Amino acid sequence: MEEVTEGINNLSVNADSYKKNRIQVSNTKKPLFFYVNLAKRYMQQHNEVELSALGMAIATVVTIAEILKNNGLAVEKKIMTAMVDVKDESRGRPMQKAKIEILLGKTENFDELMAAATERDAEDGEEQN
């Protein structure tokens, strides 16, 4: 048991393998605007967000990035593409899938735009009551 404890104490996690500002997007699990709003929150907290997806979810990531850019909230910092080996559970053998990672940063007027959107949402809420 001592060896296990010592091994755990000596374990170091690669900081790159888990990023607090990374969103791994699925095209089946959540609606598009869930990811758009989550990306906005991550940019508020970390000044940038990394959107990541495999296979068919790549189109969703590109759409999210374009929505944020077109609304003046984000600028593209980096785009990375690759082919990764993924184990196919049904066939039991590895297969290659396309992967994309898009790093977005805040625009200069990000905070102003977010404040204006928050005010607009508050006004809409008052009108409904």
VEXRO-476686 format. One record per residue: residue in one letter; residue number from 1; x, y, z of N, C-alpha, C in turn. Coordinates in nm, 4 decimals. Atoms other than C-alpha are relative to their C-alpha. Last residue first. Layout:
VEXRO-476686
node type = A | seq = NUM | neast = X | nnorth = Y | nup = Z | caeast = X | canorth = Y | caup = Z | ceast = X | cnorth = Y | cup = Z
...
//
This chain:
VEXRO-476686
node type = N | seq = 129 | neast = 0.0710 | nnorth = 0.0012 | nup = -0.1286 | caeast = -4.3029 | canorth = 4.0742 | caup = -1.6061 | ceast = -0.1053 | cnorth = 0.1024 | cup = -0.0012
node type = Q | seq = 128 | neast = 0.0828 | nnorth = 0.1201 | nup = -0.0066 | caeast = -4.2019 | canorth = 4.0187 | caup = -1.9716 | ceast = -0.0792 | cnorth = -0.0065 | cup = 0.1303
node type = E | seq = 127 | neast = 0.1150 | nnorth = -0.0168 | nup = 0.0888 | caeast = -4.0789 | canorth = 4.3776 | caup = -2.0048 | ceast = -0.0941 | cnorth = -0.1205 | cup = 0.0078
node type = E | seq = 126 | neast = 0.0943 | nnorth = -0.0923 | nup = -0.0635 | caeast = -3.8554 | canorth = 4.3374 | caup = -1.7000 | ceast = -0.1253 | cnorth = 0.0176 | cup = -0.0835
node type = G | seq = 125 | neast = 0.0599 | nnorth = 0.0677 | nup = -0.1137 | caeast = -3.6879 | canorth = 4.0282 | caup = -1.8467 | ceast = -0.1030 | cnorth = 0.0871 | cup = 0.0708
node type = D | seq = 124 | neast = 0.0960 | nnorth = 0.0958 | nup = 0.0560 | caeast = -3.6252 | canorth = 4.2025 | caup = -2.1777 | ceast = -0.0735 | cnorth = -0.0724 | cup = 0.1109
node type = E | seq = 123 | neast = 0.1146 | nnorth = -0.0790 | nup = 0.0464 | caeast = -3.4607 | canorth = 4.4903 | caup = -1.9895 | ceast = -0.1089 | cnorth = -0.0911 | cup = -0.0567
node type = A | seq = 122 | neast = 0.0707 | nnorth = -0.0455 | nup = -0.1202 | caeast = -3.2339 | canorth = 4.2458 | caup = -1.8025 | ceast = -0.1252 | cnorth = 0.0798 | cup = -0.0386
node type = D | seq = 121 | neast = 0.0705 | nnorth = 0.1153 | nup = -0.0570 | caeast = -3.1392 | canorth = 4.0717 | caup = -2.1290 | ceast = -0.0809 | cnorth = 0.0400 | cup = 0.1233
node type = R | seq = 120 | neast = 0.1117 | nnorth = 0.0295 | nup = 0.0905 | caeast = -3.0526 | canorth = 4.4063 | caup = -2.2898 | ceast = -0.0828 | cnorth = -0.1168 | cup = 0.0533
node type = E | seq = 119 | neast = 0.1010 | nnorth = -0.1053 | nup = -0.0211 | caeast = -2.8384 | canorth = 4.5023 | caup = -1.9906 | ceast = -0.1244 | cnorth = -0.0287 | cup = -0.0829
node type = T | seq = 118 | neast = 0.0575 | nnorth = 0.0260 | nup = -0.1326 | caeast = -2.6531 | canorth = 4.1680 | caup = -2.0096 | ceast = -0.1093 | cnorth = 0.1018 | cup = 0.0314
node type = A | seq = 117 | neast = 0.0888 | nnorth = 0.1157 | nup = 0.0146 | caeast = -2.5998 | canorth = 4.2133 | caup = -2.3858 | ceast = -0.0682 | cnorth = -0.0320 | cup = 0.1321
node type = A | seq = 116 | neast = 0.1182 | nnorth = -0.0460 | nup = 0.0740 | caeast = -2.4591 | canorth = 4.5636 | caup = -2.3293 | ceast = -0.1006 | cnorth = -0.1141 | cup = -0.0153
node type = A | seq = 115 | neast = 0.0776 | nnorth = -0.0843 | nup = -0.0922 | caeast = -2.2223 | canorth = 4.4314 | caup = -2.0609 | ceast = -0.1281 | cnorth = 0.0478 | cup = -0.0673
node type = M | seq = 114 | neast = 0.0637 | nnorth = 0.0899 | nup = -0.0977 | caeast = -2.1073 | canorth = 4.1515 | caup = -2.2949 | ceast = -0.0856 | cnorth = 0.0796 | cup = 0.0984
node type = L | seq = 113 | neast = 0.1076 | nnorth = 0.0738 | nup = 0.0682 | caeast = -2.0436 | canorth = 4.3993 | caup = -2.5764 | ceast = -0.0738 | cnorth = -0.0930 | cup = 0.0953
node type = E | seq = 112 | neast = 0.1085 | nnorth = -0.0946 | nup = 0.0277 | caeast = -1.8466 | canorth = 4.6313 | caup = -2.3463 | ceast = -0.1189 | cnorth = -0.0716 | cup = -0.0647
node type = D | seq = 111 | neast = 0.0681 | nnorth = -0.0304 | nup = -0.1270 | caeast = -1.6385 | canorth = 4.3408 | caup = -2.2095 | ceast = -0.1171 | cnorth = 0.0963 | cup = -0.0207
node type = F | seq = 110 | neast = 0.0745 | nnorth = 0.1164 | nup = -0.0498 | caeast = -1.5549 | canorth = 4.2125 | caup = -2.5594 | ceast = -0.0817 | cnorth = 0.0357 | cup = 0.1239
node type = N | seq = 109 | neast = 0.1281 | nnorth = -0.0466 | nup = -0.0556 | caeast = -1.4507 | canorth = 4.5587 | caup = -2.6901 | ceast = -0.0883 | cnorth = -0.1145 | cup = 0.0501
node type = E | seq = 108 | neast = -0.0220 | nnorth = -0.1143 | nup = -0.0894 | caeast = -1.0816 | canorth = 4.4743 | caup = -2.7388 | ceast = -0.1302 | cnorth = 0.0460 | cup = 0.0660
node type = T | seq = 107 | neast = -0.0248 | nnorth = -0.1231 | nup = 0.0756 | caeast = -1.1682 | canorth = 4.1311 | caup = -2.8813 | ceast = 0.0179 | cnorth = 0.1135 | cup = 0.1006
node type = K | seq = 106 | neast = 0.0947 | nnorth = -0.1116 | nup = -0.0116 | caeast = -1.1288 | canorth = 3.8261 | caup = -2.6600 | ceast = 0.0367 | cnorth = 0.1118 | cup = -0.0971
node type = G | seq = 105 | neast = -0.0268 | nnorth = -0.0978 | nup = -0.1051 | caeast = -0.9217 | canorth = 3.5333 | caup = -2.7804 | ceast = -0.1063 | cnorth = 0.1074 | cup = -0.0007
node type = L | seq = 104 | neast = 0.0601 | nnorth = -0.1328 | nup = 0.0172 | caeast = -1.0112 | canorth = 3.2209 | caup = -2.9751 | ceast = 0.0365 | cnorth = 0.0884 | cup = 0.1178
node type = L | seq = 103 | neast = -0.0250 | nnorth = -0.0856 | nup = -0.1160 | caeast = -0.8043 | canorth = 2.9035 | caup = -3.0081 | ceast = -0.0534 | cnorth = 0.1388 | cup = -0.0318
node type = I | seq = 102 | neast = 0.0007 | nnorth = -0.1424 | nup = 0.0339 | caeast = -0.9504 | canorth = 2.6567 | caup = -3.2578 | ceast = 0.0172 | cnorth = 0.0788 | cup = 0.1292
node type = E | seq = 101 | neast = -0.0050 | nnorth = -0.0825 | nup = -0.1205 | caeast = -0.8685 | canorth = 2.2875 | caup = -3.2266 | ceast = 0.0094 | cnorth = 0.1444 | cup = -0.0456
node type = I | seq = 100 | neast = -0.0275 | nnorth = -0.1428 | nup = 0.0141 | caeast = -0.9661 | canorth = 2.0448 | caup = -3.5003 | ceast = 0.0043 | cnorth = 0.0639 | cup = 0.1375
node type = K | seq = 99 | neast = 0.0115 | nnorth = -0.0776 | nup = -0.1241 | caeast = -0.9514 | canorth = 1.6661 | caup = -3.5188 | ceast = 0.0304 | cnorth = 0.1456 | cup = -0.0326
node type = A | seq = 98 | neast = -0.0492 | nnorth = -0.1369 | nup = 0.0101 | caeast = -1.0089 | canorth = 1.4284 | caup = -3.8114 | ceast = -0.0237 | cnorth = 0.0712 | cup = 0.1326
node type = K | seq = 97 | neast = 0.1031 | nnorth = -0.1030 | nup = 0.0082 | caeast = -1.0586 | canorth = 1.0664 | caup = -3.7189 | ceast = 0.0674 | cnorth = 0.1353 | cup = -0.0118
node type = Q | seq = 96 | neast = -0.0435 | nnorth = -0.1388 | nup = -0.0043 | caeast = -0.8408 | canorth = 0.7626 | caup = -3.7761 | ceast = -0.1188 | cnorth = 0.0935 | cup = -0.0147
node type = M | seq = 95 | neast = 0.0286 | nnorth = -0.0670 | nup = 0.1264 | caeast = -0.9475 | canorth = 0.4119 | caup = -3.6824 | ceast = 0.0422 | cnorth = 0.1455 | cup = 0.0127
node type = P | seq = 94 | neast = -0.0159 | nnorth = -0.1457 | nup = 0.0073 | caeast = -0.8286 | canorth = 0.1719 | caup = -3.4155 | ceast = -0.0366 | cnorth = 0.0531 | cup = -0.1393
node type = R | seq = 93 | neast = -0.1303 | nnorth = -0.0354 | nup = 0.0570 | caeast = -0.9799 | canorth = -0.1759 | caup = -3.3972 | ceast = 0.0120 | cnorth = 0.1521 | cup = -0.0096
node type = G | seq = 92 | neast = -0.1111 | nnorth = 0.0403 | nup = -0.0845 | caeast = -1.2537 | canorth = -0.3289 | caup = -3.1850 | ceast = 0.1375 | cnorth = 0.0287 | cup = -0.0575
node type = R | seq = 91 | neast = -0.0879 | nnorth = 0.0874 | nup = 0.0786 | caeast = -1.5155 | canorth = -0.3082 | caup = -3.4598 | ceast = 0.1208 | cnorth = -0.0475 | cup = 0.0794
node type = S | seq = 90 | neast = 0.0789 | nnorth = 0.1020 | nup = 0.0697 | caeast = -1.8029 | canorth = -0.1723 | caup = -3.2480 | ceast = 0.0891 | cnorth = -0.0981 | cup = -0.0776
node type = E | seq = 89 | neast = 0.0543 | nnorth = 0.1013 | nup = -0.0925 | caeast = -1.5797 | canorth = 0.0080 | caup = -2.9976 | ceast = -0.0726 | cnorth = -0.1119 | cup = -0.0746
node type = D | seq = 88 | neast = 0.1388 | nnorth = 0.0217 | nup = 0.0388 | caeast = -1.3778 | canorth = 0.1943 | caup = -3.2639 | ceast = -0.0546 | cnorth = -0.1160 | cup = 0.0835
node type = K | seq = 87 | neast = 0.0405 | nnorth = 0.1401 | nup = 0.0000 | caeast = -1.0572 | canorth = 0.2995 | caup = -3.0916 | ceast = -0.1486 | cnorth = -0.0091 | cup = -0.0302
node type = V | seq = 86 | neast = 0.1087 | nnorth = 0.0190 | nup = -0.0953 | caeast = -0.9587 | canorth = 0.6495 | caup = -3.2009 | ceast = -0.0408 | cnorth = -0.1464 | cup = -0.0074
node type = D | seq = 85 | neast = 0.0480 | nnorth = 0.1380 | nup = -0.0086 | caeast = -0.6299 | canorth = 0.7323 | caup = -3.3726 | ceast = -0.1042 | cnorth = -0.0098 | cup = 0.1098
node type = V | seq = 84 | neast = -0.0301 | nnorth = 0.0713 | nup = -0.1243 | caeast = -0.5933 | canorth = 1.1029 | caup = -3.4423 | ceast = -0.0558 | cnorth = -0.1412 | cup = -0.0060
node type = M | seq = 83 | neast = 0.0695 | nnorth = 0.1283 | nup = 0.0053 | caeast = -0.5661 | canorth = 1.3022 | caup = -3.7670 | ceast = 0.0409 | cnorth = -0.0749 | cup = 0.1260
node type = A | seq = 82 | neast = -0.0797 | nnorth = 0.1228 | nup = -0.0075 | caeast = -0.4721 | canorth = 1.6630 | caup = -3.7157 | ceast = -0.0889 | cnorth = -0.1193 | cup = -0.0266
node type = T | seq = 81 | neast = 0.0721 | nnorth = 0.1181 | nup = 0.0464 | caeast = -0.5875 | canorth = 2.0237 | caup = -3.7444 | ceast = 0.0936 | cnorth = -0.1195 | cup = 0.0070
node type = M | seq = 80 | neast = -0.0824 | nnorth = 0.1194 | nup = 0.0176 | caeast = -0.4756 | canorth = 2.3291 | caup = -3.5518 | ceast = -0.0891 | cnorth = -0.1138 | cup = -0.0485
node type = I | seq = 79 | neast = 0.0814 | nnorth = 0.1144 | nup = 0.0429 | caeast = -0.6221 | canorth = 2.6782 | caup = -3.5736 | ceast = 0.0951 | cnorth = -0.1163 | cup = -0.0229
node type = K | seq = 78 | neast = -0.0700 | nnorth = 0.1164 | nup = 0.0519 | caeast = -0.4689 | canorth = 2.9679 | caup = -3.3792 | ceast = -0.1014 | cnorth = -0.1062 | cup = -0.0416
node type = K | seq = 77 | neast = -0.1422 | nnorth = -0.0054 | nup = -0.0333 | caeast = -0.5525 | canorth = 3.3147 | caup = -3.2542 | ceast = 0.0763 | cnorth = -0.1132 | cup = -0.0675
node type = E | seq = 76 | neast = -0.0697 | nnorth = 0.1272 | nup = 0.0176 | caeast = -0.8939 | canorth = 3.3749 | caup = -3.4076 | ceast = 0.1468 | cnorth = 0.0187 | cup = 0.0339
node type = V | seq = 75 | neast = -0.0933 | nnorth = 0.0000 | nup = 0.1129 | caeast = -1.0622 | canorth = 3.6832 | caup = -3.2698 | ceast = 0.0711 | cnorth = -0.1343 | cup = -0.0012
node type = A | seq = 74 | neast = -0.1219 | nnorth = 0.0806 | nup = 0.0010 | caeast = -1.3681 | canorth = 3.6821 | caup = -3.0482 | ceast = 0.0834 | cnorth = 0.0254 | cup = -0.1247
node type = L | seq = 73 | neast = -0.0446 | nnorth = 0.0416 | nup = -0.1329 | caeast = -1.6638 | canorth = 3.8930 | caup = -2.9343 | ceast = 0.1361 | cnorth = -0.0680 | cup = 0.0001
node type = G | seq = 72 | neast = -0.1035 | nnorth = -0.0903 | nup = -0.0491 | caeast = -1.7429 | canorth = 4.0957 | caup = -3.2472 | ceast = 0.0564 | cnorth = -0.0371 | cup = 0.1360
node type = N | seq = 71 | neast = 0.0602 | nnorth = -0.0877 | nup = -0.1008 | caeast = -2.0723 | canorth = 3.9150 | caup = -3.3110 | ceast = 0.1021 | cnorth = 0.0937 | cup = 0.0635
node type = N | seq = 70 | neast = 0.0936 | nnorth = -0.0901 | nup = 0.0675 | caeast = -1.9292 | canorth = 3.7733 | caup = -3.6346 | ceast = -0.0700 | cnorth = 0.0950 | cup = 0.0965
node type = K | seq = 69 | neast = -0.0749 | nnorth = -0.0991 | nup = 0.0785 | caeast = -1.6304 | canorth = 3.6280 | caup = -3.4450 | ceast = -0.0943 | cnorth = 0.1024 | cup = -0.0637
node type = L | seq = 68 | neast = -0.0712 | nnorth = -0.0878 | nup = -0.0930 | caeast = -1.8437 | canorth = 3.4545 | caup = -3.1801 | ceast = 0.0761 | cnorth = 0.1097 | cup = -0.0740
node type = I | seq = 67 | neast = 0.1014 | nnorth = -0.0785 | nup = -0.0714 | caeast = -2.0832 | canorth = 3.3134 | caup = -3.4416 | ceast = 0.0686 | cnorth = 0.0999 | cup = 0.0925
node type = E | seq = 66 | neast = 0.0480 | nnorth = -0.1046 | nup = 0.0905 | caeast = -1.7879 | canorth = 3.2065 | caup = -3.6591 | ceast = -0.1072 | cnorth = 0.0871 | cup = 0.0651
node type = A | seq = 65 | neast = -0.1047 | nnorth = -0.1007 | nup = 0.0170 | caeast = -1.6213 | canorth = 3.0183 | caup = -3.3730 | ceast = -0.0486 | cnorth = 0.1154 | cup = -0.0881
node type = I | seq = 64 | neast = -0.0117 | nnorth = -0.0719 | nup = -0.1279 | caeast = -1.9438 | canorth = 2.8362 | caup = -3.2855 | ceast = 0.1020 | cnorth = 0.1129 | cup = -0.0131
node type = T | seq = 63 | neast = 0.1188 | nnorth = -0.0854 | nup = -0.0128 | caeast = -2.0000 | canorth = 2.7410 | caup = -3.6516 | ceast = 0.0065 | cnorth = 0.0835 | cup = 0.1272
node type = V | seq = 62 | neast = -0.0202 | nnorth = -0.1101 | nup = 0.0941 | caeast = -1.6432 | canorth = 2.6096 | caup = -3.6855 | ceast = -0.1171 | cnorth = 0.0984 | cup = 0.0093
node type = V | seq = 61 | neast = -0.1049 | nnorth = -0.0870 | nup = -0.0550 | caeast = -1.6889 | canorth = 2.4008 | caup = -3.3706 | ceast = 0.0222 | cnorth = 0.1214 | cup = -0.0905
node type = T | seq = 60 | neast = 0.0584 | nnorth = -0.0714 | nup = -0.1143 | caeast = -2.0203 | canorth = 2.2588 | caup = -3.4994 | ceast = 0.1013 | cnorth = 0.0978 | cup = 0.0590
node type = A | seq = 59 | neast = 0.0872 | nnorth = -0.1044 | nup = 0.0556 | caeast = -1.8644 | canorth = 2.1668 | caup = -3.8359 | ceast = -0.0628 | cnorth = 0.0837 | cup = 0.1110
node type = I | seq = 58 | neast = -0.0856 | nnorth = -0.1091 | nup = 0.0476 | caeast = -1.5876 | canorth = 1.9799 | caup = -3.6515 | ceast = -0.0843 | cnorth = 0.1151 | cup = -0.0554
node type = A | seq = 57 | neast = 0.0201 | nnorth = -0.1168 | nup = -0.0865 | caeast = -1.8478 | canorth = 1.7707 | caup = -3.4644 | ceast = 0.0849 | cnorth = 0.1195 | cup = -0.0438
node type = M | seq = 56 | neast = 0.1174 | nnorth = -0.0753 | nup = 0.0428 | caeast = -1.8587 | canorth = 1.5210 | caup = -3.7530 | ceast = -0.0266 | cnorth = 0.1251 | cup = 0.0840
node type = G | seq = 55 | neast = 0.0936 | nnorth = 0.0493 | nup = 0.1009 | caeast = -1.5071 | canorth = 1.4004 | caup = -3.6851 | ceast = -0.1117 | cnorth = 0.0952 | cup = -0.0368
node type = L | seq = 54 | neast = -0.0400 | nnorth = 0.1106 | nup = 0.0872 | caeast = -1.3440 | canorth = 1.5211 | caup = -3.3634 | ceast = -0.1099 | cnorth = -0.0259 | cup = -0.1030
node type = A | seq = 53 | neast = 0.0998 | nnorth = 0.0971 | nup = 0.0450 | caeast = -1.3792 | canorth = 1.8500 | caup = -3.1796 | ceast = 0.0643 | cnorth = -0.1055 | cup = -0.0892
node type = S | seq = 52 | neast = -0.0593 | nnorth = 0.1219 | nup = 0.0523 | caeast = -1.1908 | canorth = 2.1156 | caup = -2.9803 | ceast = -0.1096 | cnorth = -0.0965 | cup = -0.0419
node type = L | seq = 51 | neast = 0.1084 | nnorth = 0.0885 | nup = 0.0429 | caeast = -1.2705 | canorth = 2.4763 | caup = -2.8964 | ceast = 0.0624 | cnorth = -0.1196 | cup = -0.0690
node type = E | seq = 50 | neast = -0.0399 | nnorth = 0.0940 | nup = 0.1041 | caeast = -0.9995 | canorth = 2.6573 | caup = -2.7026 | ceast = -0.1161 | cnorth = -0.0942 | cup = -0.0272
node type = V | seq = 49 | neast = 0.0644 | nnorth = 0.1305 | nup = -0.0100 | caeast = -1.1059 | canorth = 2.9668 | caup = -2.5118 | ceast = 0.0506 | cnorth = -0.0862 | cup = -0.1150
node type = E | seq = 48 | neast = 0.0018 | nnorth = 0.0776 | nup = 0.1244 | caeast = -0.9341 | canorth = 3.2962 | caup = -2.4373 | ceast = -0.0667 | cnorth = -0.1344 | cup = 0.0258
node type = N | seq = 47 | neast = -0.0386 | nnorth = -0.0849 | nup = 0.1134 | caeast = -0.9399 | canorth = 3.5792 | caup = -2.1818 | ceast = 0.0106 | cnorth = -0.0733 | cup = -0.1331
node type = H | seq = 46 | neast = -0.1382 | nnorth = 0.0336 | nup = 0.0376 | caeast = -0.9567 | canorth = 3.3159 | caup = -1.8999 | ceast = 0.0563 | cnorth = 0.0843 | cup = -0.1141
node type = Q | seq = 45 | neast = -0.0851 | nnorth = 0.0493 | nup = -0.1093 | caeast = -1.2713 | canorth = 3.4052 | caup = -1.7017 | ceast = 0.1473 | cnorth = -0.0093 | cup = -0.0377
node type = Q | seq = 44 | neast = 0.0057 | nnorth = -0.0955 | nup = -0.1106 | caeast = -1.4632 | canorth = 3.6227 | caup = -1.9512 | ceast = 0.0988 | cnorth = -0.0397 | cup = 0.1095
node type = M | seq = 43 | neast = -0.0796 | nnorth = -0.1168 | nup = 0.0413 | caeast = -1.3419 | canorth = 3.4033 | caup = -2.2388 | ceast = -0.0020 | cnorth = 0.1077 | cup = 0.1080
node type = Y | seq = 42 | neast = -0.1420 | nnorth = 0.0363 | nup = -0.0092 | caeast = -1.4679 | canorth = 3.0928 | caup = -2.0558 | ceast = 0.0884 | cnorth = 0.1175 | cup = -0.0401
node type = R | seq = 41 | neast = -0.0370 | nnorth = 0.0033 | nup = -0.1423 | caeast = -1.8081 | canorth = 3.2568 | caup = -2.0060 | ceast = 0.1475 | cnorth = -0.0312 | cup = 0.0180
node type = K | seq = 40 | neast = 0.0009 | nnorth = -0.1391 | nup = -0.0487 | caeast = -1.8356 | canorth = 3.3469 | caup = -2.3766 | ceast = 0.0439 | cnorth = 0.0051 | cup = 0.1463
node type = A | seq = 39 | neast = -0.1219 | nnorth = -0.0633 | nup = 0.0521 | caeast = -1.7333 | canorth = 2.9909 | caup = -2.4728 | ceast = 0.0099 | cnorth = 0.1454 | cup = 0.0460
node type = L | seq = 38 | neast = -0.1100 | nnorth = 0.0514 | nup = -0.0809 | caeast = -2.0074 | canorth = 2.8516 | caup = -2.2469 | ceast = 0.1325 | cnorth = 0.0627 | cup = -0.0439
node type = N | seq = 37 | neast = 0.0057 | nnorth = -0.0680 | nup = -0.1297 | caeast = -2.2624 | canorth = 3.0770 | caup = -2.4174 | ceast = 0.1116 | cnorth = -0.0463 | cup = 0.0932
node type = V | seq = 36 | neast = -0.0282 | nnorth = -0.1422 | nup = 0.0241 | caeast = -2.1604 | canorth = 2.9567 | caup = -2.7659 | ceast = 0.0037 | cnorth = 0.0740 | cup = 0.1338
node type = Y | seq = 35 | neast = -0.1442 | nnorth = -0.0154 | nup = 0.0190 | caeast = -2.1448 | canorth = 2.5932 | caup = -2.6451 | ceast = 0.0391 | cnorth = 0.1465 | cup = -0.0234
node type = F | seq = 34 | neast = -0.0609 | nnorth = 0.0377 | nup = -0.1275 | caeast = -2.4995 | canorth = 2.6004 | caup = -2.5073 | ceast = 0.1503 | cnorth = 0.0246 | cup = -0.0087
node type = F | seq = 33 | neast = -0.0158 | nnorth = -0.1212 | nup = -0.0799 | caeast = -2.5922 | canorth = 2.7908 | caup = -2.8235 | ceast = 0.0410 | cnorth = -0.0288 | cup = 0.1439
node type = L | seq = 32 | neast = -0.1044 | nnorth = -0.0915 | nup = 0.0465 | caeast = -2.5201 | canorth = 2.4861 | caup = -3.0394 | ceast = 0.0208 | cnorth = 0.1181 | cup = 0.0944
node type = P | seq = 31 | neast = 0.0354 | nnorth = -0.0897 | nup = 0.1103 | caeast = -2.7399 | canorth = 2.2439 | caup = -2.8432 | ceast = 0.1141 | cnorth = 0.0989 | cup = -0.0295
node type = K | seq = 30 | neast = 0.0563 | nnorth = -0.1278 | nup = -0.0444 | caeast = -2.5710 | canorth = 1.9762 | caup = -2.6301 | ceast = -0.0378 | cnorth = 0.0852 | cup = -0.1213
node type = K | seq = 29 | neast = 0.0319 | nnorth = -0.0070 | nup = -0.1429 | caeast = -2.4865 | canorth = 1.6069 | caup = -2.6657 | ceast = -0.0697 | cnorth = 0.1283 | cup = 0.0452
node type = T | seq = 28 | neast = 0.1221 | nnorth = 0.0701 | nup = -0.0405 | caeast = -2.5049 | canorth = 1.5284 | caup = -3.0381 | ceast = -0.0418 | cnorth = 0.0275 | cup = 0.1440
node type = N | seq = 27 | neast = 0.1141 | nnorth = -0.0494 | nup = 0.0780 | caeast = -2.2558 | canorth = 1.7525 | caup = -3.2202 | ceast = -0.1297 | cnorth = -0.0692 | cup = 0.0390
node type = S | seq = 26 | neast = 0.0658 | nnorth = 0.1156 | nup = 0.0614 | caeast = -1.9981 | canorth = 1.7101 | caup = -2.9471 | ceast = -0.1161 | cnorth = 0.0536 | cup = -0.0824
node type = V | seq = 25 | neast = 0.1339 | nnorth = -0.0113 | nup = 0.0570 | caeast = -1.7606 | canorth = 1.9903 | caup = -2.8523 | ceast = -0.0459 | cnorth = -0.1325 | cup = -0.0611
node type = Q | seq = 24 | neast = 0.0039 | nnorth = 0.1103 | nup = 0.0956 | caeast = -1.4644 | canorth = 1.9600 | caup = -2.6202 | ceast = -0.1436 | cnorth = -0.0128 | cup = -0.0492
node type = I | seq = 23 | neast = 0.1344 | nnorth = 0.0566 | nup = 0.0140 | caeast = -1.4359 | canorth = 2.3005 | caup = -2.4563 | ceast = 0.0083 | cnorth = -0.1087 | cup = -0.1060
node type = R | seq = 22 | neast = 0.0277 | nnorth = 0.0825 | nup = 0.1184 | caeast = -1.0903 | canorth = 2.3988 | caup = -2.3340 | ceast = -0.1432 | cnorth = -0.0522 | cup = 0.0054
node type = N | seq = 21 | neast = 0.0737 | nnorth = -0.0807 | nup = 0.0965 | caeast = -1.0352 | canorth = 2.6910 | caup = -2.0910 | ceast = -0.0274 | cnorth = -0.0766 | cup = -0.1294
node type = K | seq = 20 | neast = 0.1237 | nnorth = -0.0522 | nup = -0.0591 | caeast = -0.9419 | canorth = 2.4867 | caup = -1.7850 | ceast = -0.0826 | cnorth = 0.0796 | cup = -0.1002
node type = K | seq = 19 | neast = -0.0005 | nnorth = -0.1460 | nup = -0.0009 | caeast = -0.6894 | canorth = 2.2880 | caup = -1.9841 | ceast = -0.1337 | cnorth = 0.0479 | cup = 0.0524
node type = Y | seq = 18 | neast = 0.1252 | nnorth = -0.0519 | nup = -0.0535 | caeast = -0.6246 | canorth = 1.9227 | caup = -1.9094 | ceast = 0.0100 | cnorth = 0.1515 | cup = 0.0080
node type = S | seq = 17 | neast = 0.1034 | nnorth = 0.1005 | nup = 0.0214 | caeast = -0.3649 | canorth = 1.7377 | caup = -2.1169 | ceast = -0.1351 | cnorth = 0.0438 | cup = 0.0563
node type = D | seq = 16 | neast = 0.0572 | nnorth = -0.0137 | nup = 0.1327 | caeast = -0.1463 | canorth = 2.0495 | caup = -2.1451 | ceast = -0.1154 | cnorth = -0.0982 | cup = -0.0231
node type = A | seq = 15 | neast = 0.0915 | nnorth = -0.1147 | nup = 0.0022 | caeast = -0.0855 | canorth = 2.0671 | caup = -1.7702 | ceast = -0.0695 | cnorth = 0.0136 | cup = -0.1349
node type = N | seq = 14 | neast = -0.0439 | nnorth = -0.0880 | nup = 0.1073 | caeast = 0.0653 | canorth = 1.7171 | caup = -1.7717 | ceast = -0.1031 | cnorth = 0.1121 | cup = -0.0140
node type = V | seq = 13 | neast = 0.0936 | nnorth = -0.0078 | nup = 0.1108 | caeast = -0.0362 | canorth = 1.5729 | caup = -1.4371 | ceast = 0.0548 | cnorth = 0.0978 | cup = -0.1020
node type = S | seq = 12 | neast = 0.0160 | nnorth = -0.1382 | nup = 0.0446 | caeast = 0.2425 | canorth = 1.4781 | caup = -1.2019 | ceast = -0.0884 | cnorth = -0.0001 | cup = -0.1232
node type = L | seq = 11 | neast = 0.0698 | nnorth = -0.0161 | nup = 0.1263 | caeast = 0.2303 | canorth = 1.1586 | caup = -1.0020 | ceast = -0.0106 | cnorth = 0.1476 | cup = -0.0352
node type = N | seq = 10 | neast = -0.0970 | nnorth = -0.0376 | nup = 0.1025 | caeast = 0.4937 | canorth = 1.1446 | caup = -0.7263 | ceast = -0.0638 | cnorth = 0.0246 | cup = -0.1364
node type = N | seq = 9 | neast = -0.0645 | nnorth = -0.1252 | nup = -0.0392 | caeast = 0.2342 | canorth = 1.1507 | caup = -0.4476 | ceast = 0.0985 | cnorth = 0.0489 | cup = -0.1056
node type = I | seq = 8 | neast = 0.0985 | nnorth = -0.1073 | nup = 0.0144 | caeast = 0.0269 | canorth = 0.8880 | caup = -0.6272 | ceast = 0.0629 | cnorth = 0.1344 | cup = 0.0355
node type = G | seq = 7 | neast = 0.0223 | nnorth = -0.0206 | nup = 0.1427 | caeast = 0.3282 | canorth = 0.6594 | caup = -0.6660 | ceast = -0.0972 | cnorth = 0.1132 | cup = -0.0264
node type = E | seq = 6 | neast = -0.1185 | nnorth = -0.0690 | nup = 0.0507 | caeast = 0.4207 | canorth = 0.7026 | caup = -0.2990 | ceast = -0.0151 | cnorth = 0.0309 | cup = -0.1485
node type = T | seq = 5 | neast = 0.0038 | nnorth = -0.1368 | nup = -0.0520 | caeast = 0.0666 | canorth = 0.6144 | caup = -0.1949 | ceast = 0.1175 | cnorth = 0.0803 | cup = -0.0533
node type = V | seq = 4 | neast = 0.1088 | nnorth = -0.0670 | nup = 0.0709 | caeast = 0.0703 | canorth = 0.3074 | caup = -0.4200 | ceast = -0.0065 | cnorth = 0.1457 | cup = 0.0431
node type = E | seq = 3 | neast = -0.0464 | nnorth = -0.0298 | nup = 0.1350 | caeast = 0.4117 | canorth = 0.2004 | caup = -0.2891 | ceast = -0.1065 | cnorth = 0.0768 | cup = -0.0797
node type = E | seq = 2 | neast = -0.0902 | nnorth = -0.1138 | nup = -0.0056 | caeast = 0.2917 | canorth = 0.2302 | caup = 0.0719 | ceast = 0.0475 | cnorth = 0.0413 | cup = -0.1390
node type = M | seq = 1 | neast = 0.0824 | nnorth = -0.1200 | nup = 0.0000 | caeast = 0.0000 | canorth = 0.0000 | caup = 0.0000 | ceast = 0.0863 | cnorth = 0.1258 | cup = 0.0000
//
